[in-house]
Amino acid sequence: MSGRIGWAVTGAGHLIKEIFEIADSLDNVDLFLSRAAEEVLKMYKVDTASLPHKIHREGHASAPVTGKFATGHYKCLIVAPASGNSVAKFVTGIADTLVTNIFAQAGKSRVPIIVFPTDVAPEMESMGPSKKPVMVYPRSVDLDNTDKLAGFKGVTVVRSIDDLKTAVQEMTG
């Protein structure tokens, strides 16, 4: 098994700067960006060209790079941030994007997965792209999906940036 870490980013901006601080502190990360992630990263002024990681972008529907999770190239998958839409797809088994495909393949290959969903509490404050706080009120269906995902074998769901730091350190350290 390789020492590489797959880090998937979805179309969510919640704590994006803090999440990239964690990813950037690691040497062996390959980033997987959904199309929605690319849009959100532009809104939050994250320059992907300056990131110190190999970047895989949404391309072919079959996402051929997913095979690297089956062959032991990656020791873990981290999905952070994970939008409510991506979490819903994880829970229902839909694999129709780069991120949902690698989540499915990692699970089938028993590669440990950490997911940091954006929808973790009934009321949350998040920093918008304008750097002003925004109140967010996740729907009950989104909170239910987060809870369902937490019950998946091989998946660790974290609910705060501190929990993400701890889980990443335990998984990679």
BELQUI-V739587 format. One record per run of one state. SS is the DSSP state (a for helix, b for strand, c for the rest). FROM is the first residue (numbers start at 1). TO is the last residue. Records with the same first field share a line. If there is no record, write none. Layout:
# BELQUI-V739587
SS=FROM-TO, FROM-TO
This chain:
# BELQUI-V739587
c=1-3, 10-15, 25-28, 34-34, 44-47, 51-53, 58-63, 71-73, 83-83, 93-97, 109-111, 118-123, 128-132, 137-139, 151-154, 159-160, 173-173
b=4-9, 29-33, 54-57, 74-82, 112-117, 124-127, 133-136, 155-158
a=16-24, 35-43, 48-50, 64-70, 84-92, 98-108, 140-150, 161-172
